[in-house]
Amino acid sequence: VQLQASGGGSVQPGGSLRLSCAASGSSFRGNVMGWYRQAPGNEREWVASITGTGTTNYSDSVKGRFTISRDVAKNTVYLQMNRLKSEDTAVYYCTGRRGILYWGKGTQVTVSS
């Protein structure tokens, strides 16, 4: 099973980015997929998740600014990030749960003026 994240980059405060994460080797249809992030010097923290039926949950720090979605046919999960803040700077990791929690390699998001 592989999870490949993409879409990271550098953006100014107030800007937007869209992360994508494509799964291969196994289908996560019906399973929870999500995003975590880790900022320098901080522990990894949960950001958002989406169930197989499309129910979404968000951490308080991103609620109202980030939107998680998925394309079941493409086995892909997305994270639309709007109104980005400097404190959103982190490496973002996508996850998929099939019994155990699978992690993808991270993608760097930098928010700076």
Legacy VTK file of the C-alpha trace (Angstrom):
# vtk DataFile Version 3.0
C-alpha trace
ASCII
DATASET POLYDATA
POINTS 113 float
0.000 0.000 0.000
1.322 3.417 -0.946
-0.050 6.863 -0.282
1.479 9.602 -2.403
0.811 13.180 -1.357
1.345 16.169 -3.623
0.392 19.811 -3.915
2.506 21.356 -1.206
4.456 24.552 -1.710
4.981 28.090 -0.524
2.198 30.633 -0.259
1.608 33.990 1.375
-0.695 34.361 4.367
-4.302 34.417 3.231
-3.544 32.258 0.218
-4.754 28.798 -0.726
-3.308 25.410 -1.570
-4.859 22.081 -2.490
-3.200 18.862 -1.389
-3.904 15.535 -3.051
-3.132 12.028 -1.897
-3.461 9.065 -4.228
-3.555 5.561 -2.794
-2.236 2.563 -4.657
-1.883 -1.084 -3.887
-5.156 -1.222 -2.009
-8.535 0.438 -2.060
-9.623 2.577 0.866
-13.214 2.553 -0.329
-15.384 2.498 2.768
-12.457 3.342 5.043
-11.394 6.499 6.824
-8.775 8.668 5.172
-7.271 11.788 6.622
-4.505 14.325 7.013
-2.018 15.035 9.781
0.693 17.665 9.982
3.909 18.261 11.858
5.471 21.662 12.341
9.147 22.053 13.284
9.630 21.316 16.969
6.037 20.136 17.398
4.389 16.764 17.642
2.413 15.419 14.727
-1.207 16.512 14.969
-4.420 15.384 13.337
-5.933 17.884 10.897
-8.976 16.338 9.239
-10.576 13.033 8.323
-13.324 11.703 6.088
-15.196 8.428 6.436
-16.206 6.052 3.685
-19.678 7.608 3.688
-18.322 11.138 3.440
-18.623 12.309 7.028
-15.924 14.881 7.753
-14.226 16.051 10.917
-11.736 18.834 11.496
-9.439 20.040 14.206
-10.495 23.321 15.750
-7.417 25.041 14.345
-8.502 24.491 10.711
-12.290 24.298 10.959
-13.912 26.751 8.563
-10.726 27.169 6.503
-9.854 23.654 5.328
-12.059 21.198 3.450
-11.359 17.489 3.105
-12.913 15.514 0.281
-12.369 12.270 -1.574
-12.833 10.706 -4.979
-13.625 7.089 -4.301
-13.191 6.036 -7.918
-9.700 7.539 -7.982
-8.824 6.282 -4.490
-7.735 9.834 -3.722
-8.270 12.217 -0.831
-7.896 15.998 -1.044
-7.331 18.840 1.391
-8.366 22.291 0.215
-6.656 24.858 2.431
-7.909 28.437 2.344
-7.040 31.538 4.355
-3.702 30.011 5.228
-1.818 31.308 8.251
1.858 31.158 9.165
1.002 28.627 11.852
-0.223 26.248 9.147
3.394 25.810 8.055
4.182 22.126 8.437
4.818 18.861 6.667
1.412 17.383 5.796
0.841 13.630 5.774
-2.091 11.722 4.380
-3.356 8.555 6.012
-5.652 5.680 5.222
-6.958 3.098 7.635
-7.359 -0.550 6.685
-7.017 -2.310 9.989
-3.815 -0.417 10.640
-3.136 3.214 9.817
-1.090 3.674 6.660
0.989 6.825 6.262
2.128 8.562 3.131
5.302 10.550 2.738
4.774 14.150 3.679
4.494 17.236 1.558
5.828 20.581 2.794
3.502 23.559 3.150
5.119 26.896 3.942
3.058 30.001 4.659
5.205 33.094 4.777
5.253 36.653 3.562
LINES 1 114
113 0 1 2 3 4 5 6 7 8 9 10 11 12 13 14 15 16 17 18 19 20 21 22 23 24 25 26 27 28 29 30 31 32 33 34 35 36 37 38 39 40 41 42 43 44 45 46 47 48 49 50 51 52 53 54 55 56 57 58 59 60 61 62 63 64 65 66 67 68 69 70 71 72 73 74 75 76 77 78 79 80 81 82 83 84 85 86 87 88 89 90 91 92 93 94 95 96 97 98 99 100 101 102 103 104 105 106 107 108 109 110 111 112
